[in-house]
């Protein structure tokens, strides 16, 4: 094993050294342009791309070279066990990958940390582990692509959704997910390494893992087919529902969207609401639509991995100070731009002068990583502070009530005249001049409680009128799952809030349910429930995994959509059974794939066609039958 390992390593060693040097030079260049480990930005984008593309291309190339005619037979007939040969090759391959990607990154991190050039904490070193696991996942995926008889092996890369697309969360949860993905794809790569690589692996455990890993990408591909069977033909030969006039579809949520505020409200208000119509419609003529975000945005999590940081460092040019939040000490650290020395910290009580990190004692630390907004505000989940770096002044600008927390940072509206902000209980609008003042807390111009606690994502728009403001709260699942609707509320300058009307729509858009609900009926159990719930659970800090799955399982669909789902599932099971029987697969294989069709529906059919030798078996059976028939005639 040692000789094979060294032989394989020496084959690529020169290329690896060159690539590692180039990558190290790239890291040094990026570091010269700003803080290398400052969170989301150029580095995390570059690293994610390199950690996927380079190991994938390298492993495919490495094993395709071995797979050449005569080379593969020579490799596999060495006086070594098959698993020893595989381990020697992947050990050499992973050593090359680590040498090119991980070693330069770790070296750069140690240099920045030891020289105190940047704020480096333990979570930054964990990030290197995250990058390494992404690279290993891509490497094993490449091995599987090169060796497997599965023509859809490349679709496994779709599972990078779980690895790369995550909200701020525990670093150990992120790394745990990484490890699971690596273990699964290693299992597939190992099973693909065999003497006859053109032979499908019929072991059910391998087929199940491959189907699960390929499923999300296959689901997305199946979803895209509706462009062929519906959207393109309807657009070419008829009028697509998205092109209907808003006035012709007042009972659909799509009628909500439009720049004409008066027309939008005219479609919402009942005809018999004469008083509100007389009051509101004339005042909405030519009024601009103002939007505010009323969807929760997760705050950063303590000790999260670096690439999840929503906020980078802030540089105050007046005081020549670089401010950055320390997850280790849970305060903002202010470093002098010239000397690089620590000179100030900010905790919940304000500014403190320090000379070294050892001076940070007995501070009122932040329990959550706060947001530093516009170089003037610090926002925690419950408190908004206003501050002045030059005068070292900080005061509470606004504080939430009991059981209330901010949804996200504030937004400036209407050419900077207004500031809007949302909590989990109400929408808030402030006057910007008062809001940005340094020496006073601010009371909102309008404070509007939500008429409904929307089931799904809620959108909010408002219109400034002479005597107040009109608020529209709406969403695709406003009144419950797939129950779009809108609530209209009027708030006057005296602080009185009056509900105007509410309306529930038939559906989001006037599309046939066959099109609108394809995500569900094409795979009701695997794709629309298990995968979607797992994806949401791993990207949510607000709900437990159990609560997310309970929510998905409690959702109800129309009888028509359920009929589609049941019909296509039964069709998938029947089709798989007939093909498997025609291909003369074992009874065990037939039952397994019928079960997979029940679990994955149409996606299961696609997996069956990619992971079994059904076509070659049927062709072989036909040729055999034809030969037998010809021989019988000749005899």
N, C-alpha and C positions, 0 to 999 in steps of 0.2 A: 504493500500500500504506500509506503514511504517513497519508494522509487517512482511510482506512478504519480503521486502527488507532486514531487519535485519536478518531474518531467513536464507535467501540465503547467506548473507554476512558471518554470523557466521559459515556456513557449510564449507567454504573454507578459513576462516581467518587464521587458524594456518598454513596451507600450504603456504598461501600468505606471511606470515611473514618470514617463513623459506626461501622461494625463494627470497624474497627481500633482506634478509641478505646475501645470497650466491651471489646475483648479485652485491650488494654493495662491498663485499669482492673482487669480480672479477674486479670491477672498480678500487678499491684501488691498486690491484696488477698491473693492466695495467698502472696506473699512476706512480707506482714505477719504471716501465720499460722505461719510457719516457713521453713526453708531451701527456696527454690524449686527448686534443682537438687540435691536430696538423694537422687536415685535414684528407685526405684519408689515410686509414691504417687499423690496426687491430680493432680499436674501431668501426668505421663505418660499417665494415664487420660484426662484432659480433652483433652490435645493429640491423642492418637490418635483420639478420637471426633470432635473438630472437624476434624482434617485429612482425615477420610474424608467426613463428612456435609456440611460446608459446600461444598467444591469439587464434590462430586457433585451436590448440589441446584442449585448455581449454574450448572454447565455444562449440565445438562439444561434448565434454564430459559432460558439464553442461546441455545441452539440450537433449542429448540422455538419461541421467539419468532421466530426467523428462518425457521423451517419453516412458518409460517402461510401460508395461501392467498395467492397473489400476491407475498408477501414473498420467498419462496424464489426464484421466477423473477427478481424484480428483483435479488436479491443475486447470483445466478449469472450473470446477463447483463451484469454490469459489464464495462467494457473492461479487465479484468485476467485473467490466467491463473488457473485454478481453484486451483492450489497457492498462489498469492500471496494470494488471498482467504482461504483456510484459514489460512495462516500469520498473516495480520493479525488474524483473529478470535481464534485461540488465544493469540497474543502479548498481546492486550488482556486476554483471560480470565485467563491465567496472571499477568499483572501485577496484576490485581485480587486473585487468590488470595494472591500473595506480599505484597501490601500489607496484607491483612487478617490473615494468619497468621504469616508469616515475619518481616516487618519489626518488629512489636511484640515478638516473642520475642527476636530478635537485639538489639534496642535494650535490652531488659530485661537480657539477658545481659551486654552491654557495661557497663551501669551497675553491676551487681553486681560485675563483675570490676574495673573501674577504682576503685570505692569500697572494694574489699576487704571487701564485706559478706558474701560467701560464697566458698568454695573453688571457683574456676572454672579449669578446665584445657582444653587443646585438645580433648579428647574431648567436652566440653560444646558446643563450637562445631560439631563434627561431628554432634552430635545434632540441631542445627538443620537441617543438610543432610538428615538422615534424615526429619525431619518434612516438609521441603519436598518430598522425593521421594514420600512417601506422599500428600501433597496433589496433586501432579502426576499420580500414578497414578489417584487418584479423579477428578480433573478429566477426563482423557482417557477414563476409563471412562464418565463421564457423557455426553461427546460421542458415544461409540459407541452408548450406549443411546438417545440422542435421534435419531440419524441412521440407524442400521442397520436393515435389514429383519429382522435376527435377533431373534426374540422372546425369546430366552434370554440377551440381552446382559448383564442384571443379574447373571447367575451368575458373571461374571468376577470379581466382588468376592470370591469364594471364594479367589482367589489371594492375598488379603491374609494368608492363613495363613503364607505364606513370608515376608512382610514384617514381620508383627507378632509371630509366635510363634517366637521363637528363644532358645536358651540363650545365656549369656555367651560371646561369641566375638570374633574380630578385627573391629574397626569397619570395616575395608576390605572384609571379606567381606560384612558386612551391607549396606553401601552398594553393593557390586557387585551383590548380588541385587536391591536396590531399582532400580538402573539397568536391569537386564535386564527387570524387570517393566514399568518405564516405557517402555522402547523397544518392547516387544511391543505394549502397549496403544496406544501412539502410532501404530504401524503400522496397527492396526485402525481407529482413529479417522480417520486420513488416508484410508484406503480407503473408509470409509463416507461421506465428504464428496464427493458427486457430484450431478449435475443430477437424476437420477431416484433418489431415496432409497428408493423402494419396491421397487427391483430388488435381488435378492440378488447379492452379489459371488461369482462363480463361479471366481475365481482360486484355485488350489489352495493357494498359500502362505498366503493370508489365511484360507482355511477351516481349514487345519492349525493355525495359531496360535490362532484362535478356539476350535477344538475342544480344544486342549491347555489353554487358560485356563479353559474352561467345565467341563472334565472332572472335577476334584475335587468341585465342587458337585453335578454330576449324579450322581456316584458316591454322595455322601451322600444325595441324594434317593432313588436306587434302593434304598439300604440301608434307608431308612425304610419302604419299601413292605412289608417283611416283617411289620410291625405289622398291615397290612391282610389279607395272605394267610395269616398264621399266628397271631400272638400274640393278636389280638382274637378271631378265631373260636374258637380253642382255649380261651381264657379264658371265652367266653360259653357254649360248648356242651360243654366237657369240663373236665379238670383240667390246668392249665398245668404243665409240668415243674418250673418254679421253685417251685411250691406242693407238690411231693412231700415227704413226710416224709424227713428226713435218714437215718433208719434204713432206708428202703426203697431208697436209692441209695448204698450203701457203696462201690461201685466207681467213683463219680464224684467229681471234685474238689470239687464243691459240698457234699459231705457234711462237708468240713473245717470249714465255717463254722457257728458256733453258740456260745452263751454257756456251755453246759454242758461244762466241761473233761473230766469223766469220760466223758460220752457220746461226745465227739469222739475221745478216745483209745481207747475201746472199739471204735469203728468202724475204727480204724487198726491196732491190734495183732492179729496172727494169733491164731486160737483156741488154737493149740498153744504160744503164749508164756505158759505158766502162771506161770512165775516172775516175769516182769515184770508180768503182770496182777495177781498177788497183792501185789506190792510197790507198784505205782503207782496202780491204780484206787481202792483205799480212801482213799489220801491226797489224791486229787483231788476228793473230795466237797466242793462249795461253794467251791473255790479260784478266785480271780479270774484271768482271762486278761490277761496283760500283753503289750503289743505293742512292737516296736522296728523302726525303719526299717533294712533291710539292702539298700536300693537306692541306687546311687551318685547323689549330688547334686553337680553341677559347682560348683567354686569359681569365683569371678569371674576374669575374664581381664584382664590388664594393658591399660589404655587402652581398654577396652570402652566402648560408648556408654552414656550416663547411664541410660537407661531399663532397662538390663539389670542394674543394680546390685541385688544381693540384700540388701544391707545399707545402711541409711541412717546418718546421724550418731548418735552417742550423747552424751547430755548427763549429766554427773555433777554433781548438784546440791550435793553436799558441798563440792566444790572450785570450783563455778561454772565448769566447763570444758566446752567442746564439742569432742568428739573425732571426727575424720573421716580416713579413709584417703586419702592422696594417691597417685594412680596415677603422677604425674610423678616424685615423690621416693621412692615405695615405702616410706613410713613413715606412722604415725599422727601427725596434727598436732593439738595441743591448743590451742584458742583461748579466751581469757578471755571469758566471756559479757558482761561489762560493757564492757571497753575494746576488745573485738574483736581484741586483739593476740595474736600467737602467743607462747606461753610454755613449751610442752613438746612433745617428740616421743617416740614409742615406736618402737624398732627391735627386732631380735631379741635384743639384750642388755639391753633394759629402757628405763627413763625417762631423758631427757636434758633439761636446762634450756636454753632458747634464748631469744633476744630478737627474732630476725628469721629470715626464710627463708634468709638468707645464711649462717647459723650451721650449716646442715645440711651437714656434711662428714664423710667417712670413717665413715659409719654402716654397721652391719650390716643392710642393707635386706632386706625380705621379697621373695622371688623371685616369690611369688603374692600377690594381694590376700587377706589372711586374714579370717576371720570374727571379729567381736567379739560374744561371746555373753553375755547376761544381765548385761552391765556388769562381768563378773568373769573372763572367759576370752577368750583369743585363740587361735584354731585355724588352723594352717596345714595343708597336706596331710599332713604327717608329725609335727607336734608340737602339743601342747595346753599352753598357758601359763595359769597362774593369776596374777591381778594385783590390786593394791589401789591405786586412783587416789589415795586420800588419803595413804597412806604411800609412794606411788611405789615399790611393790615388785612384782617379777615373777619367777616361777620356773617351770621346766618341771614340769608336772603329770603328763604322760604322753607317751611317745614311741613311735612305731611301730617295728617291726623292719625289716630290709632287705626291699626290694620290697613293702612294705606301706604303704598310705595310708588315710586316713579316708574313709568314704563320706559322712558328713554330720555335723552337730552332734549333741551328746548330747541325750538325752531323759530327763526325770524321770518315774519310774514309781511306782506304788503309793503314792499320797498323799505323794509326796516322799521316801520312804524309800530308794529305789534310783535309780541313774542308769545308763542303758544307752547303748551307743555301738557302732557297727559300723565295721569296716575291710573291705578287699577280701579278707581272709583269715579273719577270725574275728569272733564276736560277743562283746562285753565288757559285764559288769555290775559296777557299783561300789556301795559303800555311800555314800550321799549325804554323811553327816557327814565321812567321810574325804576324799571327792572335793572338797568345797568348802573344806576346810582350806587356809589360806594357806601354811603353812610346810613342806609335805612333798609329795613325789611320791606318787602313789597306785598301788597294785597292785590289779588287778581282783579282785573276789570270785569271778567266774567268767570264764574265758577259753575259749571253745568254738570250735575250728576248724570251718569249714563242711564237712559231710560230702561235699557236691557243689558244684562250681562251676556254679551254675544257668545254663541257657541264656538265660532271660529274667528278668523281674523276680522277685525272691525276697522272700517275706514271712517274718517270724519272729515267733513268739509263745512266751512261756515262762510257766512256773508255778512258784511258790516252794513247795517241799515241806519237811518237817521235816529231812531229811537232805541236801538239795541243791536242784537246780532241774532242771526238765524243759524241753527246748527242742524246738520244732517248726519245721523249715525247710521251706518249701513254695512252690509256684508253679505257674502254668498251663503253663509250659514248663520245668519243673524238670529233667527228664532229657533235654531236647532240644526241638526245635520241636514245639509242640502235644503234648507228652508230660508232662502234669501229674503231680505226685508230691509225696511228703513224706518227710523223714527225721526220726526221733525220736532225740534224744540226751539222756543223763542226765549231769549234772555234780554231783559232791559237793563239800562244803566243803573237802576236802583237796586239791582241784585235779585229781582224776582225772576224765577224760571218757570215757564209755562209750556206744558206739552201741547203740541199742535195736532199731530196725527201720527199714526203708525200704519204701515202697509206691508203685507206679506205678498211676495211675488210667486208666480207659478214655478219658475225655474230661473237659472242664471241667463241662459240664451235660448232662443227658440230653435234648438237643435233636436232631432229625433233622439229618443232615449238610447237607441242602439249606438249612436255616436257619442252622446254626452257621457254615457256610463260604461264606455268600453274598458276603462281601467279595471272596473269591477268584474264584468261578465267574462272577460278573457281569462281571468285567473282569480276567482273570488276568495279562495283560501290563502294561497301562497303570496301572490303579488299585492292584492288589495287589502289584505289583513295582516299576515305575518310580516312581510317585508316592510310595508308602509309603517306599521306600528313599531317595529324594531328600529327603523330609521328615525322615526320621531322620538322614540324613547332615548336614543343615543344622542339626540340633538336638542334635548330639553332639560333644563335645570329646574323647571317648575313642577313637573309631575314625576312620580315614580314609574318604573317600568311596568309594574302591575297595573297602575292606574291608567296608563296609556293603552295597554292591551284591553282592559275592561271597557274603556271608551270605544275602541274599535269594534269590539264584539257586541256592544249594545246598539250600534247603529242599524237603522232599519232602511230597507230599500223598497221601492215600489214592486207590486206583484209582477209587472211587466219585465222589469230588470231582473228580478229573481228567476223568472221563467227563462230569460236569455242565459243567465248564469248556469242554471241547472241543465238546460238544453245543451249548451256547449260543453259542459263537463261530461255529460253522458255521451255526447258525440266523440269527445276526446278519448274516453275510456273504450268505447266500441272500436274506434279507429286503431288505437294502439293494440288492442286485443287481436283484431283481424290481421294487422301487419305482423305482429309478433308470431302469431300462429302460422301465417303464410311463410314467414322466414324460418320456421321450424326452431324457434328458440325454446329453451327448456320450460317446463311448466312453472318452475320457480321464477324464471325471468318474465314470463307472461304475467303472472300474478303481481310481481314487483312493479312492472311498468303500468299495469292497470291501476295499481294503488297510487303511483306517481301522477298518473293522469287525473285521478280523483283529487289529489292534493294540489296539483299545479295547472290542471285543465289544459288549455291550448299551449301553454309554455311547456307542459309535460310532454305533449306531442313533439314539439320542436326538440326537446332534450332527447327523447327516444330516437329520433331520426339522426341526431348527431353522435350519440353515445353507443349505438348498437350497430352491428353489421347487417341490419335488416335488408338493405337493398342488394348487397352482394349475395346474401343468402337466397333471396328470392330469385335473383338472376341465375345463381348456381342451380337452384332447384328446377328452374325452367329449362336450362340447358340440359340437365340430367334427364328431365322428362322427355325432352325433344330427342335426345340421343337414344333413350330406351325405346321410344316410339319408332324411330328410324330403324333400329336393329330388329324390332319385331316385324316391321314390314319386309325387310330384307330376308329375314328367316322364313 
